[in-house]
Amino acid sequence: MKFSKTIILLFLIGFMGNVWAERIKDITSIKGVRSNQLVGYGLVVGLDGSGDQTSQTPFTVQSLKSMLSQYGITLPPDINPQVKNIAAVTVHADLPPFAKIGQTIDVTVSSLGNAKSLRGGSLIMTPLKGADGNIYALAQGNLIVGGLGIEGADGSSITINVPSVGRIPGGGSIEREIANPFASGDKVILNLKRADFTTAKRLADTINQILGPNNARAKDSVTVAINAPKDISQRVGFMSFIENLEFQPGEAAAKVIINSRSGTVVIGNHVKVYSAAVSHGNLTVTITNTVDVEQPGPFSGGTTTENVQSDIEVTAEDNRMFRFPRGVTLSEIVRAVNQVGASPGDLVAILESLKQVGALSAELIVI
């Protein structure tokens, strides 16, 4: 595992005596109250010569012919218009919960072909479909493109951000509503965003202390069912009261997370190490190549040759051994590692070794 020279080491240190409270709305979601993904295929027109090269993207030409045929314009089968001001695109958006007909949503437009930029283009009316194949929204409008692409006559070019993706704020108009189970049944189901049996039990206990016993029941480590009024107006007010309640969630399990790309190490609370002795040293290998050139004698007919000589030097750092007593805490781990001058990369190697010998009481996660 390789780490760059600039390595960030983050330690999240907690204490058992600390008490904190969180709102129910911040750590749970209501079953059935969710967004739905929409997607469509369309054309962006009005580009300044930065559209698809239609000779290499035949689906763009097919889409253009199909659109023109809807307006009574039929092109001969053997004619393929070579236009550079159009681009085939995908359009996607999120349909929020409780969205009503006539409301608008933001849409994102992405190039499908080899268009260099969508800047200055306009999306032609595009149906947006859900996973069931039904049309839930229509998208159309002028694109806002944050990227920029410029190409010179000699072929040189410069690109800033991604000019082949744009957005249309409020560019989607909702045409169909999605049935929501929020108003059905005699219970409201809360789902924890992080599964934890302790948190689920404390959540149910908090609601029962306020509403009375048996009004909330934890079904598993994620789900808590709550008795709720059947009248929709009363249910809205009831959930407004419930989601603003505060309680103390359970503490997360002991984990050590290592980001192998950035070199970030995050050590959570409750991480402990059993009795172990650690000695960590680094070997530095330096290889120096020296090239000697040998010239042939005058009029000898020989050729010039090169001889490469390699000098190898190995340097070992003299790091001291340190011992972890049984049940050592996170702060003691950091102190011991700092005493020997270990870097975050060294800490990763130490933690991996402790996990292998069974001395690390935590889940080691490498992402």
C-alpha positions as CSV (number, residue, x, y, z in Angstrom):
1,M,0.0,0.0,0.0
2,K,1.5,3.3,-1.1
3,F,0.8,6.7,0.4
4,S,1.7,10.2,-0.9
5,K,4.0,12.4,1.1
6,T,1.1,14.6,2.1
7,I,-0.9,12.4,4.4
8,I,-3.8,13.5,6.5
9,L,-4.3,11.7,9.8
10,L,-7.6,12.2,11.5
11,F,-8.5,10.9,14.9
12,L,-12.0,11.0,16.1
13,I,-11.7,10.7,19.9
14,G,-14.8,10.3,22.1
15,F,-15.4,9.7,25.7
16,M,-17.9,7.4,27.4
17,G,-19.1,10.1,29.7
18,N,-20.2,12.4,26.9
19,V,-23.9,12.7,26.3
20,W,-25.3,14.1,23.1
21,A,-28.8,14.1,21.6
22,E,-30.0,14.1,18.0
23,R,-33.3,14.9,16.4
24,I,-35.3,11.9,15.1
25,K,-35.6,13.6,11.6
26,D,-31.8,13.7,11.3
27,I,-31.1,10.0,11.7
28,T,-34.3,8.4,10.3
29,S,-36.4,8.3,7.1
30,I,-40.1,7.6,6.8
31,K,-40.9,4.4,4.9
32,G,-42.4,5.2,1.5
33,V,-41.3,8.9,1.6
34,R,-38.5,8.8,-1.0
35,S,-37.5,10.3,-4.3
36,N,-37.7,8.5,-7.6
37,Q,-35.2,8.6,-10.5
38,L,-36.4,9.7,-13.9
39,V,-34.5,9.4,-17.2
40,G,-35.1,10.3,-20.9
41,Y,-33.4,10.6,-24.2
42,G,-33.5,13.8,-26.3
43,L,-31.7,16.3,-28.6
44,V,-29.9,19.5,-27.8
45,V,-30.0,22.0,-30.6
46,G,-28.5,25.4,-31.3
47,L,-24.9,24.5,-30.6
48,D,-22.1,26.6,-32.2
49,G,-20.5,23.8,-34.2
50,S,-19.7,21.8,-31.1
51,G,-22.3,19.1,-31.6
52,D,-22.0,15.4,-32.6
53,Q,-20.1,14.4,-35.6
54,T,-23.1,12.8,-37.2
55,S,-21.0,10.6,-39.4
56,Q,-19.7,8.8,-36.3
57,T,-23.0,9.0,-34.3
58,P,-25.7,7.5,-36.5
59,F,-28.3,7.5,-33.7
60,T,-28.2,11.3,-33.7
61,V,-29.2,11.4,-37.3
62,Q,-31.9,8.8,-36.7
63,S,-33.3,10.9,-33.8
64,L,-33.3,14.0,-36.0
65,K,-35.2,12.3,-38.8
66,S,-37.7,10.9,-36.3
67,M,-38.3,14.4,-34.8
68,L,-38.7,16.0,-38.3
69,S,-41.2,13.2,-39.3
70,Q,-43.5,14.2,-36.4
71,Y,-43.8,17.6,-38.1
72,G,-44.5,16.3,-41.6
73,I,-41.0,16.6,-42.9
74,T,-39.7,13.3,-44.5
75,L,-36.1,13.0,-45.6
76,P,-35.1,10.5,-48.3
77,P,-33.7,7.3,-46.8
78,D,-30.3,7.8,-48.6
79,I,-29.8,11.3,-47.2
80,N,-28.0,11.8,-43.9
81,P,-27.8,15.5,-42.9
82,Q,-24.3,16.4,-41.6
83,V,-25.1,19.0,-39.0
84,K,-22.9,20.0,-36.2
85,N,-25.3,22.0,-34.1
86,I,-27.2,19.1,-32.5
87,A,-26.2,16.5,-29.9
88,A,-27.9,13.4,-28.6
89,V,-28.2,13.5,-24.8
90,T,-29.6,11.7,-21.8
91,V,-31.7,13.7,-19.4
92,H,-32.1,12.6,-15.8
93,A,-33.8,14.0,-12.7
94,D,-35.1,13.1,-9.2
95,L,-38.8,13.2,-8.6
96,P,-39.2,14.3,-5.0
97,P,-41.8,12.7,-2.6
98,F,-45.3,14.3,-2.7
99,A,-44.5,16.1,-6.0
100,K,-47.6,17.4,-7.6
101,I,-48.7,17.9,-11.2
102,G,-47.5,21.3,-12.5
103,Q,-44.5,21.7,-10.2
104,T,-41.0,21.9,-11.7
105,I,-37.8,20.0,-11.0
106,D,-34.2,20.5,-12.0
107,V,-32.8,18.3,-14.8
108,T,-29.3,17.3,-15.8
109,V,-28.4,16.9,-19.4
110,S,-25.4,14.7,-20.5
111,S,-23.9,14.2,-24.0
112,L,-24.3,10.6,-25.4
113,G,-22.1,11.1,-28.5
114,N,-18.9,13.0,-29.3
115,A,-20.2,16.5,-28.8
116,K,-17.4,18.8,-27.6
117,S,-19.6,21.2,-25.7
118,L,-23.3,21.7,-24.9
119,R,-22.7,25.4,-24.1
120,G,-25.4,27.6,-25.7
121,G,-27.7,24.7,-26.5
122,S,-31.4,24.2,-25.9
123,L,-33.0,20.9,-25.0
124,I,-36.0,20.0,-27.1
125,M,-39.1,18.6,-25.2
126,T,-38.0,15.3,-23.7
127,P,-40.3,12.8,-21.9
128,L,-38.8,11.6,-18.6
129,K,-39.8,8.0,-17.6
130,G,-39.6,6.1,-14.3
131,A,-38.5,2.5,-13.8
132,D,-42.0,1.3,-14.6
133,G,-41.9,2.9,-18.1
134,N,-44.5,5.6,-17.5
135,I,-43.9,9.3,-18.3
136,Y,-43.8,11.4,-15.1
137,A,-42.3,14.7,-16.4
138,L,-41.4,16.6,-19.5
139,A,-38.1,18.5,-19.8
140,Q,-37.2,21.4,-22.0
141,G,-35.2,24.6,-21.8
142,N,-31.8,26.4,-22.2
143,L,-28.8,24.7,-20.7
144,I,-26.5,26.2,-18.1
145,V,-23.0,24.7,-18.7
146,G,-20.3,25.3,-16.2
147,G,-17.5,23.8,-18.3
148,L,-15.6,25.4,-21.2
149,G,-13.8,23.8,-24.2
150,I,-11.8,25.8,-26.7
151,E,-9.8,24.4,-29.7
152,G,-7.4,26.3,-31.9
153,A,-6.8,25.9,-35.7
154,D,-3.6,24.0,-35.1
155,G,-5.4,21.3,-33.1
156,S,-4.4,22.6,-29.7
157,S,-7.2,22.8,-27.1
158,I,-8.0,23.6,-23.5
159,T,-10.9,22.2,-21.4
160,I,-12.1,23.6,-18.1
161,N,-14.4,21.4,-16.0
162,V,-16.8,19.3,-18.1
163,P,-18.5,21.1,-21.0
164,S,-20.5,18.1,-22.1
165,V,-22.8,18.2,-19.1
166,G,-25.3,20.9,-18.3
167,R,-28.3,21.6,-16.1
168,I,-31.7,23.3,-16.6
169,P,-33.0,24.7,-13.3
170,G,-36.7,24.1,-13.1
171,G,-36.5,22.6,-16.6
172,G,-38.7,19.6,-15.8
173,S,-42.5,19.9,-15.5
174,I,-44.3,17.1,-13.5
175,E,-47.1,15.5,-15.4
176,R,-47.9,12.5,-13.2
177,E,-48.0,11.9,-9.4
178,I,-46.7,8.9,-7.6
179,A,-48.9,7.2,-5.0
180,N,-47.4,7.5,-1.5
181,P,-48.2,5.1,1.3
182,F,-47.7,7.7,4.0
183,A,-51.4,8.2,4.5
184,S,-52.3,4.5,4.5
185,G,-52.5,2.1,7.4
186,D,-52.6,2.8,11.1
187,K,-48.8,3.0,11.6
188,V,-45.9,5.1,10.4
189,I,-42.6,3.2,9.8
190,L,-39.3,5.0,10.7
191,N,-36.1,3.5,9.2
192,L,-32.7,4.3,10.8
193,K,-30.1,5.6,8.3
194,R,-27.5,3.5,10.3
195,A,-28.5,0.1,11.5
196,D,-28.1,-0.2,15.3
197,F,-30.1,-2.2,17.8
198,T,-29.3,0.1,20.7
199,T,-30.4,3.2,18.7
200,A,-33.7,1.5,17.6
201,K,-34.5,0.5,21.2
202,R,-33.8,4.0,22.5
203,L,-35.9,5.6,19.8
204,A,-38.9,3.4,20.6
205,D,-38.4,4.0,24.4
206,T,-38.2,7.8,23.9
207,I,-41.5,7.8,21.9
208,N,-43.2,5.5,24.5
209,Q,-42.1,7.7,27.4
210,I,-43.9,10.7,25.7
211,L,-46.9,9.0,24.1
212,G,-47.4,6.2,26.5
213,P,-46.4,2.5,26.5
214,N,-46.8,0.3,23.4
215,N,-47.1,3.2,20.9
216,A,-43.8,2.5,19.3
217,R,-42.1,-0.8,18.7
218,A,-38.6,-1.6,17.4
219,K,-38.9,-4.4,14.8
220,D,-35.2,-4.8,14.1
221,S,-32.0,-2.8,14.1
222,V,-33.4,-0.4,11.5
223,T,-37.2,-0.3,11.7
224,V,-39.4,1.3,14.4
225,A,-43.2,1.2,13.9
226,I,-45.3,4.0,15.5
227,N,-49.1,4.1,16.0
228,A,-50.3,7.2,14.1
229,P,-53.7,8.9,13.5
230,K,-55.5,7.8,10.4
231,D,-56.7,11.4,9.6
232,I,-54.2,12.8,7.2
233,S,-54.1,16.3,8.7
234,Q,-53.6,14.9,12.2
235,R,-50.9,12.6,10.9
236,V,-49.0,15.5,9.4
237,G,-49.0,17.3,12.7
238,F,-48.2,14.1,14.6
239,M,-45.1,13.4,12.4
240,S,-44.0,17.1,12.8
241,F,-44.0,16.5,16.6
242,I,-42.2,13.1,16.4
243,E,-39.4,14.1,14.0
244,N,-38.4,17.0,16.3
245,L,-38.0,14.9,19.4
246,E,-34.4,14.4,20.6
247,F,-32.8,11.3,22.1
248,Q,-29.4,9.8,22.6
249,P,-28.5,7.3,19.8
250,G,-26.3,4.3,20.4
251,E,-22.5,4.7,19.9
252,A,-21.0,3.2,16.7
253,A,-19.0,0.0,16.8
254,A,-15.2,0.3,17.1
255,K,-13.8,0.8,13.6
256,V,-10.6,1.9,11.9
257,I,-11.1,3.2,8.3
258,I,-8.1,3.5,6.0
259,N,-8.5,5.4,2.6
260,S,-5.8,3.7,0.4
261,R,-6.0,6.5,-2.2
262,S,-5.6,9.6,0.0
263,G,-3.8,8.0,2.9
264,T,-6.4,9.2,5.4
265,V,-6.7,7.2,8.6
266,V,-9.8,7.6,10.8
267,I,-9.9,5.8,14.2
268,G,-13.2,5.7,15.9
269,N,-14.1,5.6,19.6
270,H,-13.8,2.4,21.6
271,V,-10.8,1.1,19.6
272,K,-8.6,-0.9,22.0
273,V,-5.5,-3.0,21.6
274,Y,-4.7,-6.1,23.6
275,S,-1.2,-6.8,25.0
276,A,1.3,-6.6,22.1
277,A,4.9,-5.5,21.4
278,V,5.6,-3.6,18.2
279,S,8.9,-2.7,16.5
280,H,8.6,-0.9,13.2
281,G,11.5,0.2,11.1
282,N,12.1,1.4,7.6
283,L,14.6,0.2,5.0
284,T,15.7,2.8,2.4
285,V,17.2,1.4,-0.8
286,T,19.2,3.8,-3.0
287,I,20.3,2.7,-6.5
288,T,22.7,4.9,-8.4
289,N,23.6,4.1,-12.0
290,T,26.9,5.3,-13.6
291,V,27.3,5.2,-17.3
292,D,30.9,4.8,-18.7
293,V,31.4,5.4,-22.4
294,E,34.3,3.6,-24.2
295,Q,35.5,5.0,-27.5
296,P,37.3,2.8,-30.0
297,G,40.8,3.6,-31.2
298,P,41.3,5.7,-34.4
299,F,40.7,3.8,-37.6
300,S,40.1,0.6,-35.6
301,G,36.6,0.1,-37.0
302,G,35.2,-0.5,-33.6
303,T,32.0,0.9,-32.2
304,T,31.3,3.1,-29.1
305,T,30.0,1.1,-26.2
306,E,28.4,2.0,-22.8
307,N,28.9,0.2,-19.5
308,V,26.4,0.8,-16.8
309,Q,27.6,0.3,-13.2
310,S,25.0,0.2,-10.4
311,D,25.8,1.2,-6.8
312,I,23.2,-0.1,-4.2
313,E,23.0,1.4,-0.7
314,V,20.7,0.1,2.0
315,T,20.0,2.3,5.1
316,A,17.9,1.0,8.0
317,E,16.3,3.4,10.5
318,D,16.9,2.6,14.1
319,N,13.4,2.8,15.5
320,R,12.7,1.7,19.1
321,M,10.3,-1.1,20.2
322,F,7.3,-0.1,22.2
323,R,4.7,-2.3,24.1
324,F,1.0,-1.9,24.3
325,P,-0.5,-3.1,27.6
326,R,-3.8,-4.9,27.6
327,G,-6.8,-2.7,27.0
328,V,-4.8,0.3,25.8
329,T,-7.0,3.2,24.6
330,L,-6.9,5.2,21.4
331,S,-5.1,8.2,22.9
332,E,-2.4,5.8,24.2
333,I,-2.0,4.3,20.8
334,V,-1.4,7.7,19.3
335,R,1.0,8.7,22.0
336,A,3.1,5.5,21.6
337,V,3.3,5.9,17.8
338,N,4.2,9.6,18.1
339,Q,7.0,8.7,20.5
340,V,8.8,6.7,17.8
341,G,8.2,9.3,15.1
342,A,6.0,7.0,13.0
343,S,4.1,8.5,10.0
344,P,0.5,7.8,9.2
345,G,1.7,5.2,6.7
346,D,3.6,3.5,9.5
347,L,0.5,3.6,11.6
348,V,-1.4,1.8,8.9
349,A,1.2,-1.0,8.8
350,I,1.1,-1.2,12.6
351,L,-2.7,-1.4,12.8
352,E,-2.8,-4.1,10.0
353,S,-0.2,-6.2,11.8
354,L,-2.1,-5.8,15.1
355,K,-5.3,-7.0,13.4
356,Q,-3.5,-10.0,11.9
357,V,-2.3,-11.2,15.3
358,G,-5.7,-10.6,16.9
359,A,-4.5,-7.7,19.2
360,L,-6.7,-5.0,17.6
361,S,-10.3,-4.9,19.0
362,A,-11.9,-3.1,16.1
363,E,-13.1,-3.6,12.6
364,L,-10.4,-2.6,10.1
365,I,-11.9,-1.3,6.8
366,V,-9.8,-0.3,3.8
367,I,-11.6,1.7,1.1
